[in-house]
Amino acid sequence: MLKKRVFYSFVAMAALSLNLQSCGGNSAKSSGETDEEINNDTLGTVVTVVSDTINGHGVADLGLSVRWATENVGGDSTYYGWGEIETKPEFTKYNSAWGFKSLKANSVVDNGNLVARYDAASQNWGLPWRMPTKKELKELINTCKWEYVTQDSVNGYKVTGPNGNSIFLAAAGYKSGSAIKEANVAGRYWSASHGAGTSSQCLDFNVQYMTITTTDELRIFGQSIRAVTK
């Protein structure tokens, strides 16, 4: 029985090494296209190489068009409504800044993306930090290798760029009302790009179903933010 278990473990690890590949599941769920599944299962510590610091926050160069922050704005347990620069105890349709208001009429976006005034990364960390665009999220998904890991008892993904450097994205869930939903299961990270109707684009991954994509989410929800810079 022990020999069989060892053999199965060997086969599983071999399969894992074959399946570590760039994620192509970047289609919005609302489009009806199929997300690509990422079948990884590993434990360990993500060693993030800090290439620089800007305004006191670490910068990781993954070899992409932008450099990524090494931590979330406010930390893994801090959530923001889209277009809101301060966190709050509850996220509802009644206290959402832009959940049901005209973005164009209020000059919230420019060329489809948040202006600095309403960008939580820019306002909390200072320029040149900003929230990533939908295009930059897709680049992160398509160009990098995504591996499911558990770090310091927190589930998430180790995201490795083409140059071999990595960052860790925690499955911090999201906030609806005063409740944190899907913590340690899902990660939702806002982009600066607005979506259809009362929604905006975000990175959406689930470590239980092993899916990674970009999708539209209602702007009233509280979600994580990972900043970028040139």
N, C-alpha and C positions, 0 to 999 in steps of 0.2 A: 504493500500500500504506500509506503514511504517512497519507494522508487518511482511509483506512478506519479505521486505528487511532485517530485523533483523534476520528472520528465515534463509534466504539464507546465510547471513554472518556466522551464527552459523554453518550451514552445511559445508560451505567452510573451516572454521577453524578446524572443526572436521576432515574433509578429509585431511587437511594439517598435522595434528598431526599423522594421520595414515600413511602418505606417506613419512615422514622424515626417510630416510633409507640410508644405505650405497650405494654408486653408483657403479654399476657393469659395466658401459659402458666404458670399457677400451680398446676396440679393435680399431685398426687403421682404419680410414675411408677407406683407400685404399684397405683394405682386403675384403671389401664387407660385413662385419659383422654389425649387427644392434647396434647402440648406445642405451644405456638405458636412458630413459627420466627421468628428475628430475623435478617434478611438485611442486615447492615451490614458495611462494609469500609473502614476509614479509618485513617490514621496521624496522630499528633499528641500534644499535651500537654494533659492535663486541668487546668484552672485551678480549684482548689478554694478557694472563699471561706470562710475561717475566721471564723465568727460569734462564737466565744467559745473559751476554753480552760478545762477543768476538770481539776484535778489534773495540770496540765502537758500535757494532750492536747487536740488541736484538735477543735472541734465544728463540724459543717456543718449549717446549717438548710436542708433541702430543701423546706420547706413541708408536711411530713407530721405525723403525730400524735406522732412522736418525732424527736429530732435524732440524726444519725449521726456517729460518729467519722470522722476524716479518714485514719486508718491502722488496720491490724490490731493486735490485742493481741499484743505481742511482735514485730511486723513480719511481712512477707510470707512469711518462711521459718520461722515458728514455728507449730507445730501442737499441738492439745490433744485429748485424748479427751473425750467428752461427760461432763460432771459432774466433770471433773478440773481442778484449779486450777494445776497445774504441767505443763510440757512434759517430754518424756522421749525418750531416743534410739530406743526401739523401741515399737511399738504392736501388741500381740498380745492374744489372748483370755486369756492367762495373767496379764498384768499390768494388765488393764483394771479400773478401780475399780468400774464399774457395768454392765459388759457383760452379766453374767448374774445380777446380784443384784436383789432386790426394792427398787424405788424407794420404794414406799409404806411398807414396813416400816422402812426406814432414814431416813424423813423427808427424802428428797432433793428431792422436788417438793412444790409447793403449788399447787392449782388447775391441775395439769398442767404447771407450769413450775418450773425449778430455783429453789431457795431461794438466797439470797445466799451462804451458806456454801460452796456447790458451784458457784458461778458464777465462771468464770475472769476475766471482765471486772471484776466487783465486787471480787474478791480481789486482782487484780494492779494495777488502776487506782484502786480505792476507789469507794465510793458517791458520787454516784448512778449511776455507770456500771454497766451490766449487759448481759447478752446479749439480743438481740432475741427476741421470741416468734414463733411461726409466723405469727400474724396480722400482725405488723409486717413480716415478710419478704414476705408476700403483698401488703401495701400498697406496699412498695418496688417489687415487680414490676409490679403493676397500674397504679400511679399515675405512675410515672416513665418517662422515655424512655431506652432502653438502646442504646448505640452501641458497637460493637466498635472498640477502639483498641489501639495498641501504644505504650506509654510507657516510655522508658528501656530499650528492648529487652524489655519485659515485656508480654505479651498480657493483655487483660482487657476490662472494660466501663466506659465512662463512663456514669454513672447520673445523669440530670438530673431534678430535681424540678419540680413545677408552678410554682415561683417562679423557675426558671432557674438555680439553684445546682446544682453537681455534685460527685460524689465518684468516685474510681477504685477499682474492685474488681479485684484481680489474679487471674489464673488461676494460682493457686499450687499447684494439684493437691491431693493428700492423701497421708497417710503410712500405709503398711501394713507392719508389721514395721519394719525400718530403712530401707526404700526409699521414696523420694518418687515417687508415681505421677502421670502425666498433668500434670506441670508445664508451664506455658505453653499448656495445652490446656483444662483444666477448672478450675473453682473450686468448692470446697465449703466453705460457711460454716455452722457450727453455729447453731441456734436454742436457746433455753432450753426448748423444748417437747419432751416425750417423745413417741414414736410407738408403733407396735405392737410387742409382744414385746420383743426385745432391741435395738430401734432407736429413734432419735430423729430429729426433723425438722431438715432443713437446707436452705439455698439451694444449688442445684446447677445450674451453667451450664457449657456447653461451647462454646468459640469455634470449634471445627472444624465441629460440626453446627449451630451457631447456635441452641441451645435454652437456655431459662431456665425453671426450675421450682422448686418445693419438693418434697422427697421424704424418705422414710425411709432412713436409713443406719445400719449397725451401729455401736453406741457404742464399739466397740473401735478404730475408725479414728482417726487423728490428722487434724484438719481446722482450717481457719482460723476465727478469730473476729473479727467486726467489732461493736464495742460501740455501744450507744445510750444516750441519756439524755433526760430531759424538757427 
